[in-house]
Amino acid sequence: MTLVGFENVIYVFVLCVLETPPE
């Protein structure tokens, strides 16, 4: 996996966490 691909995965993961805040 390239560095850009790794950063892309982290970016998507962060978006998911921000869109679904813990109750």
Phi and psi restraints in degrees (value plus and minus 20) as a CYANA .aco file:
   2 THR   PHI     -99.5   -59.5
   2 THR   PSI     145.5   185.5
   3 LEU   PHI     -83.4   -43.4
   3 LEU   PSI     -59.7   -19.7
   4 VAL   PHI     -83.5   -43.5
   4 VAL   PSI     -60.7   -20.7
   5 GLY   PHI     -84.3   -44.3
   5 GLY   PSI     -60.1   -20.1
   6 PHE   PHI     -84.6   -44.6
   6 PHE   PSI     -63.1   -23.1
   7 GLU   PHI     -85.3   -45.3
   7 GLU   PSI     -53.5   -13.5
   8 ASN   PHI     -85.1   -45.1
   8 ASN   PSI     -60.3   -20.3
   9 VAL   PHI     -85.0   -45.0
   9 VAL   PSI     -62.3   -22.3
  10 ILE   PHI     -83.6   -43.6
  10 ILE   PSI     -60.5   -20.5
  11 TYR   PHI     -82.1   -42.1
  11 TYR   PSI     -65.3   -25.3
  12 VAL   PHI     -85.3   -45.3
  12 VAL   PSI     -59.6   -19.6
  13 PHE   PHI     -82.9   -42.9
  13 PHE   PSI     -62.4   -22.4
  14 VAL   PHI     -84.5   -44.5
  14 VAL   PSI     -60.6   -20.6
  15 LEU   PHI     -81.7   -41.7
  15 LEU   PSI     -61.3   -21.3
  16 CYS   PHI     -83.6   -43.6
  16 CYS   PSI     -60.2   -20.2
  17 VAL   PHI     -87.5   -47.5
  17 VAL   PSI     -60.1   -20.1
  18 LEU   PHI     -91.0   -51.0
  18 LEU   PSI     -53.8   -13.8
  19 GLU   PHI     -97.5   -57.5
  19 GLU   PSI     -40.1    -0.1
  20 THR   PHI    -145.8  -105.8
  20 THR   PSI      58.7    98.7
  21 PRO   PHI     -87.9   -47.9
  21 PRO   PSI     122.4   162.4
  22 PRO   PHI     -85.6   -45.6
  22 PRO   PSI     120.7   160.7
